[in-house]
Amino acid sequence: MAEIEVGRSILEANDKLAGQHRERFAASGVKVLNLISSPGAGKTSVLEQTLKRLQGRLNCAVIEGDIQTDEDARRVAACGVPAVQIQTQGACHLDGVMINEALAALDLASLDLLIIENVGNLVCPVDFDLGEDMKVAVLSVTEGDDKPSKYPALFQQAGVLLVNKVDLLPYIDCDMERIHRTCHQLNPEQKVFDLSCRTGEGLDPWVDWLTGWAKG
Amino acid sequence: MHELSIAQSLLAIVLDEARRHQVNKVTKVAVKIGALAGVVPSSLTFSFDLIKEGTKAAEAELVIEQAPAVGECHTCEGEIDMSRLVEQCPHCGSKDIEFTGGQELYVDHIEAE
């Protein structure tokens, strides 16, 4: 019987691939976002509204992760932006291998900003580094103000939090202050934008900030 | 639901170590998983037991040590239990606190013959 010290990260294969992608992104001068939320929080709506406002400001492309269908990729392509669809066939998150395949279809050198829309899920995508510069969490107010404390990992790691559907606040019991307080506690550096894709409220400050960040 | 992918990565590391150390049979795999790593131990064991069949780790027992979510106070340097969200240091009341543990996800060691 022999004991062998290992000390290796279980996610090392994915982390290695993510590191290679990160180098490739940096060399091409493209900034990359990993957009994560639960299903139905409004990731694709945020994308549509954001891409519309970025027209003429940044050259963008999108990688769309979904379990089935290419509906989201078609919605994004309708905004005039190259969109590559990944169908995970059941997998609950995107990983480095899937991103590697999707990158073959994109001309990174021509881009300022690549947005990866992850599979709708608050838990699994957080473990898999995709080589992004920043994770962006989308939380809709209808999901409840307890979600950041129930699923802390995403809200701790996200550099930006977009609180969507704020137009519905008069009709539901959601304590915005609790969302802000919990997220600040999990990540004091986090930028937070409250917005509504339906009314357009709050989108401009987010897009202005994003433009500055991507050019920085 | 991503425990199967985690189990596949885990098995790849175990078999790589077995090959490098030229062992015949892995009997134990010890991993450390943080409370905030988003991995459910029972699901990981279930997945690992499923995919280890027919490999050198077929009889390996997966032993999972769970690491607690802990933090540290920058003011009094006290350790803080972060398994529930805390707004301030329970020792000195400072709000300058930071997570220091709970994200672990690694293979600590294996035992082999």
Interface residues (C-beta under 8 A of the other chain):
Chain A: M1 A2 E3 I4 E5 V6 G7 R8 S9 I10 L11 E12 A13 N14 A91 C92 H93 D95 V123 C124 V126 D127 F128 S149 P152 A153 Q156 R181 T182 Q185 L186
Chain B: M1 H2 S5 I6 S9 L10 A12 I13 E17 H21 V23 T27 V31 L36 A37 G38 V39 L85 E87 F99 Q103 L105 Y106 V107 D108 H109 I110 E111 A112 E113
